[in-house]
C-alpha cells in the first residue's frame, strides 16, 4: 500500500499513525489511517459528510487511552480521497451504496495490518447511515456507538416534497451535480461564525476544526449536490424499513440537534431492543467536538459498551 499524506501539524493525534491510499473495487482512491496503540480491539470510526482523517486525531488518542486501536477513512468525494466531480467544492456521490465499497477497502486494510480484534464501530452523522447499512451487510463488529446518526435529514415538512421533486428531476436532466439550493461551495466551519453554529457549543473545538481547514484547505468540501441529497433521502428511507440489528448499541444525540432528523433516531432506538439511548442536554450535532466533560462521557460510555461486548 502506498503511503498517503497525513497532516500531523493540525491533527492533535497520537504519534505512530499509518496513513495510506486504498483502491476501492470500482477504482476510486480513498485515504485511510490507523493508530495501533491498544490491545482490546479496534474501533472503526466512520466519519460524517465533509469530514476527513485528521479531524479524528483526538478520538484516536481517547480510544488509545482506553485500550483501543482506531482506524478511520476519507470517504470518496471528501478529504483528500478522489473527488467525483471536476469542481472540488460540492459534496457528491454517484450512489449511496458506493460508500460500502469504501467500507470494504477499509476493512481489508485493517485486516492486512493485523489490527487487534474484535472490531467495534463508531459512526457519526453520515457515518452512522453508512454504518447501519454496513452492519446489515455483515460488517464484523461486536458493538456499535452512533453519534447523531443520519437516519433522516432535518427538513421543514413543507420543503420535503420540493426536495423530492428536485432530486428526482435533476439527474435525468444532467443537473445532479448542481449544489442543493441555499448551500454554499465554502465549507461550513470557515463560513459560519462560532455564535449560533449548528456543530458545537465549545469554542475551542470549533477553533480546532477551523485551524485544520485554514492550514489545509484541500481537505474541505462545501454543500451537497442534488445527486447526493437524492441518494441520501432514498438510503435513509430504505434503512427505516429494515429491522434493528441484533447488536449491542449506544446512540448519543445532542438535545439541540439541527442537522439530522431527531425523530428518525428516536424511532430507530425505540425499535432496537436492549440498546442504550442518551439525549445530551445543551449539545449540538458533534458530540465528539463538544466540551471536555461531554467528550469524556462519550468515550467512557462507548468503551464501556465495547468492554462489555468483547
C-alpha angles and dihedrals in degrees: 000000000000118000115247129205117272119190100219090167091075104022101082085209132147116270120257102054121162111215121182146162116252127197115218125215091263095049100260116140115225131175125236135178137188139192112209098198110119131055102208094083141290128285114215103208113202109198128213131249113299092018133122142189099272093057089070098051090109090049090055089054092048094050092044090053088055095047103265134121115219137209127186141170149214102236117224111281097026142070106012095318114117112296113225099216133050087241105071095200105075122076104236142169132175097217127355090231088064087079087068087065087059090049090053091051091049092050091049089051093050091050093045090052090050094231113182120276147255101065126218131190131228111182123186123195108309086012087062090056092047089044096052090052091047091052090052088050092054106269101176101234126138097211140357138217118197124200113201091325118208098238088141136002120246108244135151109260092238092057096049097082089045090052092049091050093050096047092046096049102036102069097049088052093049094254101110090108092063115108119250109266114264092024124111136225088228117087113255101241092055094046102041124069118234092247108085096002117153098223111063143353092214112095094197093058092044088054090048091057092046093051091054094054096041090053095042110023091170087077093063132096129179132216125333128267124242087251091056092047093049092049091048093050092049094046095049090048090052093048091052089063093054125090120248114266120252091246134116106261139184119187121190123193132177113238089225094053113157105165111053126042108268095192089058089055093047090049093051094047091050086056097047108087115216094010126133123231123192120189105196117209120226092015131122130203102301111063092174089055098048126098123310096263094051092045092050091049091050094052093042093052094043094051092042087058091047092047090053093048100053 
